[in-house]
Amino acid sequence: MTTARRLGFAALGVLALALAVALLVGLRPLVIRSDSMAPTLRAGDLLLVRTVPAAVVAVGDVVTFADSARRGEPVSHPVIAIEQR
């Protein structure tokens, strides 16, 4: 087996371990589908998302929610302002 192949398998193993740990601590993987948030996030980027109370969301965070206009499909957007009601 070549060194490049060994490194490839090692990288894959590290990635699998990282994903397993993320799932164990309550994170879910989500793949960005469009370039609408480029250059910060691009299509194909992987996000690890978790549920948090609305009170802890801050300007600059990226939030993901089920969009009822898209039949519940997850949509991610940056928070640019917070209004108190």
N, CA, C and O atoms as CSV, one atom per row, in Angstrom:
chain,resi,resn,atom,element,x,y,z
A,1,MET,N,N,0.848,-1.171,0.000
A,1,MET,CA,C,0.000,0.000,0.000
A,1,MET,C,C,0.895,1.236,0.000
A,1,MET,O,O,1.877,1.302,0.739
A,2,THR,N,N,0.547,2.208,-0.831
A,2,THR,CA,C,1.361,3.418,-0.938
A,2,THR,C,C,1.104,4.353,0.244
A,2,THR,O,O,0.094,4.245,0.940
A,3,THR,N,N,2.040,5.264,0.447
A,3,THR,CA,C,1.906,6.243,1.525
A,3,THR,C,C,0.679,7.120,1.311
A,3,THR,O,O,-0.041,7.421,2.263
A,4,ALA,N,N,0.436,7.532,0.070
A,4,ALA,CA,C,-0.728,8.376,-0.229
A,4,ALA,C,C,-2.021,7.646,0.111
A,4,ALA,O,O,-2.956,8.248,0.640
A,5,ARG,N,N,-2.077,6.372,-0.186
A,5,ARG,CA,C,-3.282,5.582,0.107
A,5,ARG,C,C,-3.470,5.449,1.624
A,5,ARG,O,O,-4.590,5.558,2.124
A,6,ARG,N,N,-2.381,5.217,2.345
A,6,ARG,CA,C,-2.463,5.134,3.809
A,6,ARG,C,C,-2.956,6.448,4.407
A,6,ARG,O,O,-3.802,6.459,5.302
A,7,LEU,N,N,-2.412,7.558,3.898
A,7,LEU,CA,C,-2.851,8.868,4.383
A,7,LEU,C,C,-4.325,9.101,4.083
A,7,LEU,O,O,-5.043,9.680,4.898
A,8,GLY,N,N,-4.774,8.655,2.927
A,8,GLY,CA,C,-6.183,8.780,2.558
A,8,GLY,C,C,-7.071,8.012,3.520
A,8,GLY,O,O,-8.092,8.531,3.972
A,9,PHE,N,N,-6.691,6.780,3.838
A,9,PHE,CA,C,-7.463,5.971,4.782
A,9,PHE,C,C,-7.434,6.591,6.178
A,9,PHE,O,O,-8.443,6.583,6.884
A,10,ALA,N,N,-6.292,7.123,6.573
A,10,ALA,CA,C,-6.181,7.760,7.886
A,10,ALA,C,C,-7.083,8.994,7.956
A,10,ALA,O,O,-7.770,9.206,8.956
A,11,ALA,N,N,-7.081,9.798,6.905
A,11,ALA,CA,C,-7.939,10.988,6.865
A,11,ALA,C,C,-9.409,10.603,6.923
A,11,ALA,O,O,-10.199,11.250,7.611
A,12,LEU,N,N,-9.772,9.558,6.205
A,12,LEU,CA,C,-11.156,9.079,6.221
A,12,LEU,C,C,-11.539,8.597,7.622
A,12,LEU,O,O,-12.649,8.856,8.087
A,13,GLY,N,N,-10.634,7.906,8.284
A,13,GLY,CA,C,-10.880,7.442,9.644
A,13,GLY,C,C,-11.071,8.595,10.618
A,13,GLY,O,O,-11.963,8.554,11.465
A,14,VAL,N,N,-10.235,9.623,10.501
A,14,VAL,CA,C,-10.344,10.791,11.369
A,14,VAL,C,C,-11.675,11.501,11.120
A,14,VAL,O,O,-12.334,11.932,12.066
A,15,LEU,N,N,-12.070,11.625,9.857
A,15,LEU,CA,C,-13.339,12.257,9.516
A,15,LEU,C,C,-14.520,11.468,10.090
A,15,LEU,O,O,-15.452,12.059,10.635
A,16,ALA,N,N,-14.486,10.148,9.971
A,16,ALA,CA,C,-15.555,9.303,10.513
A,16,ALA,C,C,-15.625,9.436,12.031
A,16,ALA,O,O,-16.717,9.507,12.595
A,17,LEU,N,N,-14.485,9.469,12.689
A,17,LEU,CA,C,-14.449,9.620,14.144
A,17,LEU,C,C,-14.998,10.982,14.564
A,17,LEU,O,O,-15.762,11.079,15.524
A,18,ALA,N,N,-14.610,12.021,13.847
A,18,ALA,CA,C,-15.098,13.368,14.161
A,18,ALA,C,C,-16.612,13.451,13.993
A,18,ALA,O,O,-17.292,14.065,14.815
A,19,LEU,N,N,-17.142,12.841,12.942
A,19,LEU,CA,C,-18.586,12.847,12.720
A,19,LEU,C,C,-19.308,12.071,13.818
A,19,LEU,O,O,-20.367,12.497,14.279
A,20,ALA,N,N,-18.756,10.948,14.236
A,20,ALA,CA,C,-19.360,10.155,15.305
A,20,ALA,C,C,-19.400,10.948,16.610
A,20,ALA,O,O,-20.411,10.930,17.312
A,21,VAL,N,N,-18.324,11.636,16.936
A,21,VAL,CA,C,-18.285,12.453,18.155
A,21,VAL,C,C,-19.301,13.591,18.054
A,21,VAL,O,O,-20.005,13.883,19.020
A,22,ALA,N,N,-19.378,14.231,16.889
A,22,ALA,CA,C,-20.341,15.317,16.687
A,22,ALA,C,C,-21.763,14.829,16.926
A,22,ALA,O,O,-22.549,15.506,17.589
A,23,LEU,N,N,-22.095,13.671,16.396
A,23,LEU,CA,C,-23.443,13.118,16.580
A,23,LEU,C,C,-23.712,12.800,18.043
A,23,LEU,O,O,-24.825,13.001,18.528
A,24,LEU,N,N,-22.711,12.309,18.743
A,24,LEU,CA,C,-22.873,11.975,20.155
A,24,LEU,C,C,-23.128,13.202,21.028
A,24,LEU,O,O,-23.793,13.095,22.059
A,25,VAL,N,N,-22.615,14.352,20.635
A,25,VAL,CA,C,-22.814,15.561,21.432
A,25,VAL,C,C,-23.976,16.409,20.916
A,25,VAL,O,O,-24.128,17.561,21.322
A,26,GLY,N,N,-24.790,15.852,20.030
A,26,GLY,CA,C,-26.008,16.527,19.593
A,26,GLY,C,C,-25.896,17.392,18.358
A,26,GLY,O,O,-26.811,18.164,18.071
A,27,LEU,N,N,-24.811,17.289,17.622
A,27,LEU,CA,C,-24.666,18.046,16.380
A,27,LEU,C,C,-25.173,17.211,15.204
A,27,LEU,O,O,-25.029,15.988,15.184
A,28,ARG,N,N,-25.771,17.898,14.223
A,28,ARG,CA,C,-26.242,17.210,13.015
A,28,ARG,C,C,-25.545,17.802,11.795
A,28,ARG,O,O,-25.394,19.020,11.692
A,29,PRO,N,N,-25.120,16.942,10.870
A,29,PRO,CA,C,-24.490,17.472,9.654
A,29,PRO,C,C,-25.535,18.023,8.689
A,29,PRO,O,O,-26.629,17.472,8.564
A,30,LEU,N,N,-25.191,19.106,8.014
A,30,LEU,CA,C,-26.062,19.716,7.017
A,30,LEU,C,C,-25.171,20.242,5.894
A,30,LEU,O,O,-24.214,20.973,6.150
A,31,VAL,N,N,-25.479,19.878,4.666
A,31,VAL,CA,C,-24.693,20.328,3.516
A,31,VAL,C,C,-25.360,21.552,2.899
A,31,VAL,O,O,-26.558,21.535,2.616
A,32,ILE,N,N,-24.588,22.606,2.693
A,32,ILE,CA,C,-25.091,23.825,2.052
A,32,ILE,C,C,-25.347,23.515,0.580
A,32,ILE,O,O,-24.497,22.931,-0.092
A,33,ARG,N,N,-26.520,23.907,0.081
A,33,ARG,CA,C,-26.925,23.555,-1.290
A,33,ARG,C,C,-26.721,24.657,-2.313
A,33,ARG,O,O,-26.761,24.389,-3.514
A,34,SER,N,N,-26.504,25.888,-1.872
A,34,SER,CA,C,-26.346,26.965,-2.849
A,34,SER,C,C,-25.231,27.906,-2.413
A,34,SER,O,O,-24.710,27.807,-1.302
A,35,ASP,N,N,-24.884,28.808,-3.301
A,35,ASP,CA,C,-23.846,29.796,-3.009
A,35,ASP,C,C,-24.434,31.114,-2.490
A,35,ASP,O,O,-23.774,32.150,-2.566
A,36,SER,N,N,-25.663,31.089,-1.965
A,36,SER,CA,C,-26.321,32.332,-1.551
A,36,SER,C,C,-25.604,33.032,-0.403
A,36,SER,O,O,-25.812,34.229,-0.206
A,37,MET,N,N,-24.763,32.330,0.364
A,37,MET,CA,C,-24.022,32.958,1.455
A,37,MET,C,C,-22.532,33.077,1.148
A,37,MET,O,O,-21.722,33.280,2.052
A,38,ALA,N,N,-22.175,32.950,-0.128
A,38,ALA,CA,C,-20.774,33.076,-0.529
A,38,ALA,C,C,-20.311,34.499,-0.262
A,38,ALA,O,O,-21.121,35.417,-0.392
A,39,PRO,N,N,-19.087,34.730,0.094
A,39,PRO,CA,C,-17.988,33.784,0.132
A,39,PRO,C,C,-17.844,33.062,1.484
A,39,PRO,O,O,-16.975,32.202,1.630
A,40,THR,N,N,-18.685,33.403,2.467
A,40,THR,CA,C,-18.564,32.770,3.785
A,40,THR,C,C,-18.827,31.275,3.714
A,40,THR,O,O,-18.037,30.476,4.218
A,41,LEU,N,N,-19.928,30.898,3.093
A,41,LEU,CA,C,-20.288,29.495,2.897
A,41,LEU,C,C,-20.596,29.269,1.435
A,41,LEU,O,O,-21.235,30.102,0.792
A,42,ARG,N,N,-20.149,28.154,0.911
A,42,ARG,CA,C,-20.371,27.823,-0.503
A,42,ARG,C,C,-21.106,26.500,-0.612
A,42,ARG,O,O,-21.106,25.689,0.315
A,43,ALA,N,N,-21.736,26.297,-1.768
A,43,ALA,CA,C,-22.429,25.030,-2.025
A,43,ALA,C,C,-21.455,23.879,-1.798
A,43,ALA,O,O,-20.324,23.896,-2.284
A,44,GLY,N,N,-21.918,22.875,-1.045
A,44,GLY,CA,C,-21.084,21.717,-0.740
A,44,GLY,C,C,-20.407,21.792,0.615
A,44,GLY,O,O,-19.906,20.783,1.112
A,45,ASP,N,N,-20.384,22.990,1.230
A,45,ASP,CA,C,-19.792,23.108,2.567
A,45,ASP,C,C,-20.628,22.312,3.567
A,45,ASP,O,O,-21.840,22.172,3.403
A,46,LEU,N,N,-19.976,21.800,4.589
A,46,LEU,CA,C,-20.644,21.023,5.622
A,46,LEU,C,C,-20.775,21.859,6.889
A,46,LEU,O,O,-19.786,22.379,7.406
A,47,LEU,N,N,-22.008,21.983,7.383
A,47,LEU,CA,C,-22.258,22.642,8.658
A,47,LEU,C,C,-22.574,21.580,9.689
A,47,LEU,O,O,-23.124,20.530,9.359
A,48,LEU,N,N,-22.232,21.847,10.916
A,48,LEU,CA,C,-22.683,21.017,12.030
A,48,LEU,C,C,-23.638,21.888,12.818
A,48,LEU,O,O,-23.238,22.911,13.375
A,49,VAL,N,N,-24.914,21.484,12.869
A,49,VAL,CA,C,-25.943,22.307,13.481
A,49,VAL,C,C,-26.454,21.660,14.767
A,49,VAL,O,O,-26.396,20.442,14.939
A,50,ARG,N,N,-26.955,22.510,15.663
A,50,ARG,CA,C,-27.551,22.020,16.908
A,50,ARG,C,C,-28.707,22.939,17.266
A,50,ARG,O,O,-28.747,24.093,16.840
A,51,THR,N,N,-29.627,22.435,18.034
A,51,THR,CA,C,-30.763,23.214,18.495
A,51,THR,C,C,-30.343,24.058,19.695
A,51,THR,O,O,-29.725,23.558,20.635
A,52,VAL,N,N,-30.686,25.341,19.648
A,52,VAL,CA,C,-30.393,26.250,20.760
A,52,VAL,C,C,-31.626,27.109,21.020
A,52,VAL,O,O,-32.446,27.294,20.120
A,53,PRO,N,N,-31.770,27.635,22.232
A,53,PRO,CA,C,-32.864,28.562,22.505
A,53,PRO,C,C,-32.679,29.852,21.699
A,53,PRO,O,O,-31.552,30.289,21.470
A,54,ALA,N,N,-33.779,30.449,21.278
A,54,ALA,CA,C,-33.709,31.685,20.492
A,54,ALA,C,C,-32.958,32.781,21.241
A,54,ALA,O,O,-32.321,33.630,20.618
A,55,ALA,N,N,-33.027,32.771,22.560
A,55,ALA,CA,C,-32.391,33.816,23.363
A,55,ALA,C,C,-30.869,33.837,23.237
A,55,ALA,O,O,-30.251,34.855,23.548
A,56,VAL,N,N,-30.252,32.753,22.792
A,56,VAL,CA,C,-28.786,32.727,22.700
A,56,VAL,C,C,-28.276,33.032,21.294
A,56,VAL,O,O,-27.066,33.107,21.078
A,57,VAL,N,N,-29.185,33.206,20.340
A,57,VAL,CA,C,-28.776,33.533,18.967
A,57,VAL,C,C,-28.303,34.980,18.928
A,57,VAL,O,O,-28.935,35.866,19.503
A,58,ALA,N,N,-27.176,35.213,18.238
A,58,ALA,CA,C,-26.589,36.557,18.171
A,58,ALA,C,C,-26.338,36.958,16.725
A,58,ALA,O,O,-26.248,36.112,15.836
A,59,VAL,N,N,-26.227,38.262,16.507
A,59,VAL,CA,C,-25.876,38.773,15.183
A,59,VAL,C,C,-24.557,38.139,14.767
A,59,VAL,O,O,-23.608,38.090,15.549
A,60,GLY,N,N,-24.505,37.655,13.534
A,60,GLY,CA,C,-23.315,36.981,13.020
A,60,GLY,C,C,-23.438,35.466,13.022
A,60,GLY,O,O,-22.720,34.785,12.290
A,61,ASP,N,N,-24.352,34.927,13.848
A,61,ASP,CA,C,-24.592,33.481,13.839
A,61,ASP,C,C,-25.261,33.080,12.531
A,61,ASP,O,O,-25.889,33.905,11.867
A,62,VAL,N,N,-25.126,31.832,12.172
A,62,VAL,CA,C,-25.879,31.268,11.052
A,62,VAL,C,C,-26.938,30.371,11.666
A,62,VAL,O,O,-26.625,29.463,12.435
A,63,VAL,N,N,-28.208,30.633,11.319
A,63,VAL,CA,C,-29.308,29.835,11.855
A,63,VAL,C,C,-29.893,28.970,10.749
A,63,VAL,O,O,-29.936,29.367,9.585
A,64,THR,N,N,-30.342,27.784,11.135
A,64,THR,CA,C,-30.987,26.852,10.209
A,64,THR,C,C,-32.362,26.557,10.762
A,64,THR,O,O,-32.517,26.272,11.949
A,65,PHE,N,N,-33.364,26.626,9.896
A,65,PHE,CA,C,-34.734,26.378,10.332
A,65,PHE,C,C,-35.504,25.666,9.219
A,65,PHE,O,O,-35.105,25.691,8.055
A,66,ALA,N,N,-36.609,25.034,9.599
A,66,ALA,CA,C,-37.485,24.364,8.631
A,66,ALA,C,C,-38.360,25.433,7.986
A,66,ALA,O,O,-39.156,26.081,8.666
A,67,ASP,N,N,-38.217,25.616,6.693
A,67,ASP,CA,C,-38.946,26.650,5.957
A,67,ASP,C,C,-40.292,26.093,5.492
A,67,ASP,O,O,-40.337,25.225,4.620
A,68,SER,N,N,-41.393,26.592,6.074
A,68,SER,CA,C,-42.722,26.089,5.707
A,68,SER,C,C,-43.060,26.380,4.251
A,68,SER,O,O,-43.852,25.656,3.648
A,69,ALA,N,N,-42.468,27.436,3.672
A,69,ALA,CA,C,-42.714,27.753,2.261
A,69,ALA,C,C,-42.038,26.748,1.334
A,69,ALA,O,O,-42.354,26.681,0.146
A,70,ARG,N,N,-41.112,25.972,1.876
A,70,ARG,CA,C,-40.396,24.955,1.088
A,70,ARG,C,C,-40.671,23.559,1.642
A,70,ARG,O,O,-39.799,22.690,1.631
A,71,ARG,N,N,-41.888,23.361,2.122
A,71,ARG,CA,C,-42.330,22.065,2.657
A,71,ARG,C,C,-41.431,21.550,3.779
A,71,ARG,O,O,-41.156,20.353,3.862
A,72,GLY,N,N,-40.977,22.456,4.640
A,72,GLY,CA,C,-40.175,22.065,5.788
A,72,GLY,C,C,-38.708,21.827,5.508
A,72,GLY,O,O,-37.975,21.376,6.387
A,73,GLU,N,N,-38.269,22.121,4.300
A,73,GLU,CA,C,-36.855,21.930,3.944
A,73,GLU,C,C,-35.980,22.852,4.796
A,73,GLU,O,O,-36.326,24.016,4.997
A,74,PRO,N,N,-34.850,22.344,5.299
A,74,PRO,CA,C,-33.988,23.217,6.114
A,74,PRO,C,C,-33.357,24.329,5.275
A,74,PRO,O,O,-32.887,24.103,4.160
A,75,VAL,N,N,-33.359,25.529,5.842
A,75,VAL,CA,C,-32.781,26.701,5.196
A,75,VAL,C,C,-31.845,27.352,6.209
A,75,VAL,O,O,-32.172,27.444,7.392
A,76,SER,N,N,-30.689,27.801,5.747
A,76,SER,CA,C,-29.714,28.460,6.623
A,76,SER,C,C,-29.511,29.898,6.168
A,76,SER,O,O,-29.400,30.174,4.973
A,77,HIS,N,N,-29.463,30.817,7.140
A,77,HIS,CA,C,-29.229,32.225,6.855
A,77,HIS,C,C,-28.399,32.845,7.969
A,77,HIS,O,O,-28.492,32.417,9.119
A,78,PRO,N,N,-27.594,33.842,7.647
A,78,PRO,CA,C,-26.873,34.559,8.703
A,78,PRO,C,C,-27.835,35.504,9.434
A,78,PRO,O,O,-28.764,36.041,8.832
A,79,VAL,N,N,-27.607,35.696,10.718
A,79,VAL,CA,C,-28.400,36.658,11.493
A,79,VAL,C,C,-27.754,38.019,11.309
A,79,VAL,O,O,-26.591,38.211,11.662
A,80,ILE,N,N,-28.508,38.970,10.754
A,80,ILE,CA,C,-27.964,40.309,10.519
A,80,ILE,C,C,-28.522,41.353,11.483
A,80,ILE,O,O,-27.954,42.435,11.629
A,81,ALA,N,N,-29.642,41.025,12.146
A,81,ALA,CA,C,-30.229,41.919,13.146
A,81,ALA,C,C,-31.167,41.103,14.024
A,81,ALA,O,O,-31.671,40.057,13.617
A,82,ILE,N,N,-31.391,41.599,15.232
A,82,ILE,CA,C,-32.330,40.961,16.149
A,82,ILE,C,C,-33.280,42.043,16.659
A,82,ILE,O,O,-32.856,43.071,17.189
A,83,GLU,N,N,-34.561,41.786,16.487
A,83,GLU,CA,C,-35.588,42.717,16.953
A,83,GLU,C,C,-36.277,42.141,18.168
A,83,GLU,O,O,-36.664,40.972,18.167
A,84,GLN,N,N,-36.435,42.941,19.201
A,84,GLN,CA,C,-37.158,42.511,20.397
A,84,GLN,C,C,-38.634,42.788,20.206
A,84,GLN,O,O,-39.007,43.861,19.733
A,85,ARG,N,N,-39.479,41.835,20.568
A,85,ARG,CA,C,-40.931,42.042,20.449
A,85,ARG,C,C,-41.580,41.970,21.781
A,85,ARG,O,O,-42.798,42.119,21.884
